[in-house]
Amino acid sequence: MTGSAESPATEFPRTIGTVAARELAARGYTRFEHLTAVSAKSLLAIHGVGPKAVRILGEELSERGLAFAEA
């Protein structure tokens, strides 16, 4: 960690939260296409990724014609 307060470079909306964005990026999820390989349930198991973040990401995926992987 560099001590920077900036969010990691992802294409996710800021409304998912800084911790959620950071934790997703730490696991290699930085683009919506990456989220199609993981289930919503698996994302909820990640520290800082709560129901609101998963809902927002699911809506964004849907707008792009994408979806989370099946559980």
Phi, psi and omega in degrees: 000137184265353182087001179286141179271358182287150176286153177294160180285100175227166176265008182283149179293150181297339184293349177282343179102149182295317181295316179299313180300317181295315182292322177295315180297323180298335179262007176090007178265100181236350181230154180302325179299328179296327184288346179287349180263002184226147179276158176299322179299319178295322179295322180296339179281350180275131178308129176089352179255104183254184181303323180296314180298318180294320177298312180298314180296321178298319177296317179295319177300313182301319178298335180262005181075023182242171178206160172296159174293155176288147182293000000 
